[in-house]
């Protein structure tokens, strides 16, 4: 995509967070812009999902989730990254969440929600030896958000602790690769564009507005039209697209366009006229006055 830079500019920022138990966290910050966090998270969730665990940590409480299969969905919608599995899903605000087609999210809340800091970390024991590796995110209020746990050479299968003298050092390969790319800027981002910015068409399958229950024919029509036009545009379904009227509703991520009353015939025109020719279907654009 235009303007995408495969080389990350190193921040050279390292901080240490001391714990009352003498287990200290060493953070190495990297840029939190979408063209850095997008490729990083796509790599972890789409290509390295077997090696990643998701966590949320506050004093007195820890949540840890792991992938048992490749995620069904990994997409950016209105600022939020959504990753869905068979049993759970997550959301992480990587860009300002505007609040749907009406942009209802107040500016101060947009700044609060979005990732404002990102860092790789190592957690050291009281002897100063690293024993945990991962990635931490913070929001605009400086609050810790989601934590990603990376492979630990001191853990075997089933989370069994390995002997201190026999760590599986090969498990640090992912951490080292990510550090070279995103912290040190020694290796290029392994994509020619930002994978989370690739355009897609999404059909709302929410039952909140009755007509949207008939989303399947529209979905199939979009798939057929995209294939016929030879476009590299993904066609997906989603939950509520924040337009709860006059379904089926279709969203085009390429330019943040919401369509209503998107019958199969309209779906074909969305592709042939909007995506191919750049001409939006004015009659079917979402309008708050509708």
C-alpha positions in Angstrom: 0.0 0.0 0.0 1.1 3.5 -0.7 3.4 4.9 2.0 4.0 1.7 3.8 7.6 1.5 5.2 8.9 -2.0 5.9 11.6 -0.6 8.2 10.8 0.3 11.8 12.7 3.3 13.3 14.0 2.1 16.6 12.9 4.1 19.7 15.9 3.2 21.8 13.7 3.3 24.9 14.2 0.8 27.7 12.5 1.1 31.1 12.4 -1.2 34.1 9.4 -1.8 36.4 10.4 -3.0 39.8 8.2 -5.4 41.8 8.0 -5.7 45.6 8.8 -9.4 45.1 12.0 -8.5 43.3 10.7 -9.8 40.0 11.4 -7.0 37.6 10.0 -6.2 34.1 12.3 -4.8 31.5 10.4 -3.0 28.7 11.7 -2.1 25.2 9.3 0.2 23.5 8.5 0.1 19.8 6.3 2.5 17.7 2.6 2.0 18.3 1.4 3.2 14.9 -0.9 1.0 12.9 1.7 0.2 10.3 3.8 -1.3 13.0 1.2 -2.9 15.3 -0.8 -4.2 12.3 1.9 -6.4 10.8 3.1 -7.5 14.2 -0.3 -8.7 15.4 -1.2 -10.2 12.1 2.0 -12.2 12.3 1.2 -13.5 15.8 -2.5 -14.2 15.3 -2.6 -15.5 11.7 0.9 -17.1 11.3 2.2 -17.9 14.7 -1.0 -18.5 16.6 0.3 -21.8 18.0 3.0 -20.0 19.9 1.0 -17.1 21.4 -1.1 -16.8 24.5 -3.4 -13.8 25.3 -3.5 -12.4 28.8 -4.9 -9.6 31.0 -3.0 -9.0 34.2 -3.9 -6.9 37.2 -2.9 -7.4 40.8 -4.8 -10.3 42.1 -6.1 -11.5 38.8 -4.7 -13.1 35.6 -6.5 -14.2 32.5 -4.7 -16.5 30.0 -6.2 -17.8 26.7 -4.6 -19.9 24.1 -5.4 -20.8 20.5 -6.5 -24.4 19.7 -6.8 -23.7 16.0 -6.2 -20.9 13.5 -8.5 -17.9 14.2 -11.7 -17.7 12.1 -11.3 -13.9 11.8 -8.6 -11.3 12.1 -9.8 -8.0 10.9 -9.7 -4.2 11.7 -13.0 -2.5 12.0 -13.5 1.1 13.0 -10.1 1.1 14.8 -10.6 -2.1 16.7 -8.7 -5.3 15.8 -11.0 -8.3 16.2 -9.7 -11.8 16.4 -12.3 -14.6 16.7 -11.9 -18.3 17.5 -14.5 -21.0 17.9 -14.7 -20.4 21.7 -13.7 -16.7 22.3 -12.8 -13.5 20.7 -10.8 -10.3 21.5 -10.8 -6.7 20.6 -7.9 -4.3 20.8 -8.1 -0.6 19.8 -5.2 0.1 17.4 -6.6 3.3 15.8 -9.1 5.8 17.0 -12.5 4.3 17.3 -14.8 6.8 15.6 -18.0 5.2 16.6 -19.6 3.9 13.4 -20.8 5.9 10.4 -22.1 8.7 12.7 -18.7 9.1 14.5 -20.4 9.1 17.9 -17.4 8.4 20.0 -16.3 11.6 21.8 -12.7 12.7 21.0 -11.4 12.3 24.5 -12.8 8.7 24.7 -11.1 7.9 21.3 -7.8 9.0 22.8 -8.4 7.0 26.0 -9.2 3.7 24.2 -6.4 3.6 21.6 -3.1 2.0 22.1 -0.6 4.7 23.0 2.4 2.6 24.0 3.7 -0.8 23.0 6.7 -2.8 24.2 8.4 -6.1 24.2 9.2 -7.3 27.7 11.4 -9.7 29.7 10.4 -10.6 33.3 13.5 -11.2 35.4 13.8 -13.2 38.6 15.5 -11.8 41.7 18.8 -13.0 40.4 18.3 -10.8 37.3 17.7 -13.7 34.9 14.9 -13.5 32.3 12.2 -16.0 32.9 9.2 -14.7 30.9 8.9 -13.0 27.5 6.0 -11.1 25.9 4.4 -7.9 24.6 2.5 -5.3 26.6 0.1 -2.6 25.4 -1.1 0.6 27.2 -4.0 2.8 26.3 -4.2 6.6 26.2 -4.7 6.9 29.9 -1.5 4.9 30.6 -3.4 1.8 31.7 -2.1 -1.6 30.9 -4.2 -3.3 28.2 -3.7 -6.7 26.6 -0.6 -8.8 27.3 0.7 -11.3 24.8 2.8 -14.2 26.2 5.5 -15.5 23.9 7.2 -19.0 24.1 9.1 -19.6 27.3 12.2 -21.8 27.1 11.7 -22.8 30.7 8.3 -24.3 30.1 7.7 -27.7 28.4 4.6 -29.3 27.1 1.6 -28.8 29.3 3.2 -25.8 31.0 5.6 -28.1 32.9 8.6 -26.4 34.4 11.8 -27.6 32.9 15.0 -28.0 34.9 16.9 -24.7 35.2 19.9 -26.3 33.5 17.9 -27.6 30.5 16.0 -24.7 28.9 14.7 -25.1 25.3 16.5 -22.0 24.0 15.0 -22.5 20.5 11.7 -21.3 21.9 13.2 -17.8 22.1 13.4 -17.6 18.3 10.1 -15.8 17.9 10.9 -13.2 20.5 14.3 -12.6 18.9 12.8 -12.2 15.5 10.2 -9.8 16.7 12.8 -7.8 18.6 15.1 -7.5 15.5 12.2 -6.2 13.4 10.1 -4.0 15.7 12.4 -2.9 18.5 15.9 -2.7 16.9 14.9 -2.1 13.3 17.6 -4.6 12.1 15.2 -6.6 9.9 12.4 -5.5 7.6 8.7 -6.1 8.4 7.9 -9.3 6.5 5.0 -7.8 4.4 4.9 -5.5 1.4 1.9 -3.8 2.8 -0.1 -3.6 6.1 -2.1 -6.8 6.2 -4.7 -5.3 8.5 -5.3 -2.5 6.0 -6.2 -4.7 3.1 -9.7 -3.9 1.9 -12.6 -6.2 2.7 -16.4 -6.3 2.3 -18.4 -7.3 5.4 -22.1 -8.3 5.6 -23.9 -7.9 8.8 -25.5 -11.1 10.1 -26.9 -9.6 13.3 -30.5 -10.3 14.1 -31.0 -6.9 15.7 -32.6 -5.5 12.6 -35.0 -8.1 11.1 -34.1 -7.7 7.4 -30.4 -8.4 8.1 -31.4 -12.0 8.8 -31.4 -12.5 5.0 -27.7 -11.8 4.7 -26.7 -15.1 3.0 -27.8 -14.2 -0.6 -26.0 -10.8 -0.3 -22.9 -12.5 1.0 -22.9 -15.0 -1.9 -23.5 -12.2 -4.4 -20.6 -10.2 -3.2 -18.3 -13.2 -3.3 -19.4 -14.0 -6.9 -19.0 -10.4 -8.0 -15.5 -10.0 -6.4 -14.4 -13.2 -8.0 -15.8 -12.2 -11.4 -14.1 -8.8 -11.2 -10.8 -10.4 -10.2 -10.4 -8.2 -7.1 -8.2 -8.9 -4.2 -10.9 -8.1 -1.7 -12.0 -10.4 1.1 -15.7 -11.0 1.7 -16.6 -11.7 5.3 -19.6 -11.6 7.7 -19.7 -9.8 11.0 -21.8 -9.0 14.0 -23.5 -5.7 14.4 -22.0 -3.0 12.1 -23.7 -0.2 14.1 -26.3 0.5 11.4 -29.4 -1.2 12.9 -31.9 -0.5 10.2 -32.8 -1.4 6.6 -30.6 -4.5 6.3 -28.9 -6.3 4.8 -26.0 -3.9 5.7 -22.7 -4.1 3.9 -19.5 -2.3 5.0 -16.5 -1.6 2.7 -13.3 -1.0 4.7 -11.5 0.5 1.8 -13.1 3.9 2.3 -15.4 3.3 5.4 -18.6 3.1 3.5 -21.8 1.6 4.9 -24.6 0.4 2.5 -28.2 -0.4 3.5 -30.9 -2.4 1.6 -28.0 -4.4 0.0 -30.0 -7.0 -1.9 -28.0 -9.4 -4.1 -28.6 -7.1 -7.0 -27.2 -4.1 -5.1 -24.3 -6.2 -3.9 -23.3 -6.8 -7.5 -23.5 -3.1 -8.2 -21.4 -2.3 -5.1 -18.6 -4.3 -6.6 -19.0 -3.3 -10.3 -19.6 0.4 -9.7 -18.0 1.3 -6.4 -15.0 -1.0 -6.1 -14.2 -1.2 -9.8 -15.2 2.3 -11.0 -15.0 4.3 -7.8 -18.7 5.4 -8.1 -20.6 5.0 -4.8 -24.3 3.9 -4.9 -25.8 7.1 -3.5 -29.3 5.6 -3.1 -28.1 2.9 -0.8 -25.5 4.8 1.3 -26.4 4.8 5.0 -27.9 8.1 6.1 -28.9 8.9 9.7 -32.0 10.5 8.3 -33.2 7.2 6.7 
